Amino acid sequence: MTVITRFAPSPTWYLHIWSLRTVLYNYLFAKKNNGKFMLRIEDTDRTRLVEWSVENMLKVLASVWLIPDEWPNNPWDKWPYYQSERLSIYRKYLDQLIENDKAYYCFCSSERLTELREEQTSLWLPTKYDKKCRYLSKEEIKEKLDSWASYTVRLKVPDNTIIEFEDMVKWKIKVPSKDIDEQILLKSDGFPTYHLANVVDDHLMWVTHVIRWDEWTPSTPKHVIMYNSFWWEAPIFAHIPLLLWSDKKKLSKRTWDVAVEKYIEKGYLSEAIINYIALLGWNPKTTEEFFTMNELIERFDLNHVHKSWAVFDVERLDFFNSHYLKTSDLDYLYNKLMTYLSRYDVDFYNLINTFSDEYNKKIFFELKSRIKHFSEYKWYTNFFYSDSKIPSNELMLNEKMKITDITIVKKALEITLRLLKSKWEDFDTILDIKNAFIKEIKDAEMKNGQVLWPVRCVLSWEQFSPGWLEMVYILWNQKSIERIEKVLKNI
């Protein structure tokens, strides 16, 4: 048996963080078992359809290396992957359910159903259909159909039965049939609901494992009833836990904070996103935290998925991203950075391309351990790509550093200028620069901060920037001298 998993979203918005985790778990499980992973689009709810959603979803999945083996509009379409293109298929199997007395027509108006729910709610009863149309005679049904009365089709739930199924995360689940609502399978607009369409599609597409998030657990008994009604073998189910914010609130479906696109636009690395998302509810049974995609595939086990909710914490994502920024190959990261800037900040991309790759890489190498994601890079590097400015006296003075008078600033800059002009040829490494500065400061009988603070301020003209050593090393001799001389002329 070939393992086949699927992700079957409704195209109603951006891809969510928890949907990405669902995709990832389906992908890892399929690849772990030498199987296939499929993307199928459940677009039967036409009122919520967002035209660009599928294209966005495919783009996002490609950017984090989760490429399905089958997907909509691929060059070798095996079958329609949009449910809206499979309506005749659903009608065929729906008619079969009705013919075998496993489903029935319902002619109740929306007004009646609303009144029924309100009455049940007021009496603190479960909101379920009261089966009014289940017992209509064949003559009554024919009369209503002949008169073109609006209808839906509902699942007929067997009486006095225990519906049970195995769940790879939650173990065995048993539900009395009296607690199961007689779900609508066909809506009045002629489109099937999720419950009919996903069962038919999973069977016809040979899906062996349905891995989805926990909110679908209450619906699974209805799906098991349909599998039994068709005399089909049900797939193996696995319902993964919900994701919460760090304040334990549920992730909303309609906020930008849950869109995977947001984190791509901020410049998080794909490996960091995948690594972190994989660990949200799954225990790799090791103290290690950092895994490549191949390592995740090798280790992934649905039996080690947690039963309770997991917490999505942006600070933890920052931690993972910082790790990959610090440890990944410089050329690889630099190419990633340039690709990111070319897509999300074209003006800045064009600006830094006027400088050499050698200069840009030197900046990036020194700063990649300071940034949390690529979107911060521009803020940290403005002073490397702009004309120098004259910092204010207030910025260069610093009581904590014992810089109480502008004459101290002037002396510090003069020492630095002399050092850069006379000894620059002796510097082979960044450590050479540091040692020379420290010796010169000591010989001048000054404190380190009295020299290094003004130097950093003059080279960056900002209160917050990389340290003096990084600034001198990156700007190198000529630019450092130019900026210091410019300030000295204006003191």
HUKA-V59977 format. One record per helix or strand. SS is the DSSP state (@ for helix, = for strand). FROM is the first residue (numbers start at 0). LEN is the number of residues. If there is no record, write none. Layout:
# HUKA-V59977
{{SS FROM LEN} {SS FROM LEN}}
This chain:
# HUKA-V59977
{{= 3 4} {= 15 1} {@ 16 16} {= 35 4} {= 40 1} {@ 45 3} {@ 52 11} {= 69 1} {= 81 1} {@ 82 3} {@ 86 13} {= 102 4} {@ 109 13} {@ 131 4} {@ 137 9} {= 151 4} {= 161 6} {= 170 6} {@ 176 3} {= 183 3} {= 191 1} {@ 193 11} {= 208 5} {@ 213 17} {= 235 5} {= 242 3} {= 249 1} {@ 255 3} {= 258 1} {@ 259 6} {@ 269 9} {= 281 1} {@ 292 7} {@ 301 3} {= 304 1} {= 309 3} {@ 313 14} {@ 329 15} {@ 345 7} {@ 356 11} {@ 373 12} {@ 392 4} {= 397 1} {@ 398 3} {= 402 1} {@ 405 21} {@ 429 14} {@ 447 13} {@ 467 23}}
